[in-house]
Amino acid sequence: MPEVLVSGYLHTRSEGAARRILDRLGRACGLDLRAARLTPRPGQPGEVGFLLTVPWAETTARDAWFVLPARFASVVGRWSTPGPPVETDGRWDFALTSERTSLPGLICLTVEARST
């Protein structure tokens, strides 16, 4: 089953506040982000990194390429990406990144999708 790695940085000073931001992000995109691992961002006081891998129902690169941006559309209006998915030997992957989000406290967001 394909998987999606959701990561980014939050502007917050406490774990509780970070969890609340992730809860709002999860509700906005329809993913359960409660198990995300939080780590302080080195050299950046008040910033916390987060990371979580979730299973993904889309089984083709084409489907994931269109569904993922739509899933996060209420939070991210514009993505940066190196290009469309690359498929090799039936495996594919791609990444989307945004440093402009509408969710207060969310500094940047990266979503990486890959087949397994």
C-alpha positions in Angstrom: 0.0 0.0 0.0 1.3 3.5 -0.8 2.3 5.8 2.0 2.5 9.5 2.6 5.1 11.2 4.8 3.8 14.4 6.3 6.4 16.8 7.8 7.1 20.4 8.4 7.7 23.0 11.0 5.5 24.7 13.6 6.0 28.0 15.3 5.2 27.2 19.0 6.8 27.1 22.4 5.0 24.1 23.9 4.2 20.6 22.9 0.6 21.1 23.8 0.3 24.1 21.4 2.1 22.0 18.7 -0.4 19.2 19.1 -3.3 21.7 18.8 -1.9 23.0 15.5 -1.5 19.4 14.2 -5.0 18.6 15.3 -6.3 21.6 13.2 -4.1 20.5 10.3 -5.4 16.9 10.6 -9.0 18.0 10.7 -8.5 20.2 7.6 -6.9 17.5 5.5 -8.8 14.5 6.9 -5.8 12.7 8.4 -5.1 11.6 11.9 -1.8 13.3 12.8 -1.9 12.7 16.6 1.0 10.2 16.4 3.4 12.7 14.8 6.8 12.8 16.2 7.8 16.3 17.4 11.5 17.5 17.6 12.9 21.0 18.4 14.3 22.7 15.4 18.1 23.2 16.0 19.1 26.9 16.2 15.5 28.1 15.9 13.9 28.7 19.3 10.2 28.5 19.3 10.1 26.2 16.2 9.3 22.5 16.3 9.6 19.9 13.5 7.0 17.2 13.0 7.0 14.0 11.1 4.4 11.2 10.5 4.0 8.5 7.9 0.4 7.4 7.1 -1.0 4.7 4.8 -2.6 6.1 1.6 -5.5 4.6 -0.4 -4.5 6.0 -3.8 -2.6 3.2 -5.6 -1.4 5.0 -8.7 0.9 8.0 -9.0 -1.6 9.8 -11.2 -4.4 9.5 -8.6 -2.1 10.5 -5.7 -0.8 13.5 -7.8 -4.3 14.9 -8.1 -5.8 13.8 -4.7 -3.0 15.0 -2.4 -3.1 18.7 -3.3 -6.9 18.7 -3.1 -6.7 17.0 0.4 -4.6 19.9 1.7 -6.2 22.7 -0.3 -7.8 24.4 2.7 -4.4 24.9 4.2 -2.1 25.2 1.2 -3.0 27.2 -1.9 0.3 26.8 -3.8 2.8 24.0 -3.8 6.4 23.8 -4.9 7.4 20.6 -6.6 10.3 19.4 -8.7 7.9 17.9 -11.2 5.3 15.2 -11.7 5.7 11.7 -10.2 8.4 9.5 -11.6 7.5 5.8 -12.0 10.3 3.2 -12.3 9.6 -0.6 -12.3 6.1 0.0 -11.0 7.3 2.1 -8.1 6.7 5.9 -7.9 7.3 8.8 -5.6 6.9 12.6 -5.5 7.0 15.5 -3.0 5.1 18.7 -2.6 6.3 21.5 -0.4 4.8 24.8 0.7 6.1 27.6 2.9 2.9 29.6 2.6 0.0 28.1 4.6 -3.2 29.6 5.9 -3.0 27.8 9.3 -1.5 29.9 12.0 1.6 28.4 13.5 2.3 26.1 10.5 5.5 27.5 9.0 6.0 25.0 6.2 4.6 21.7 5.1 6.1 18.9 3.0 4.0 15.9 1.7 5.9 13.0 0.2 4.0 10.2 -1.5 5.5 6.9 -2.5 4.5 3.4 -3.5 5.8 0.6 -1.4 
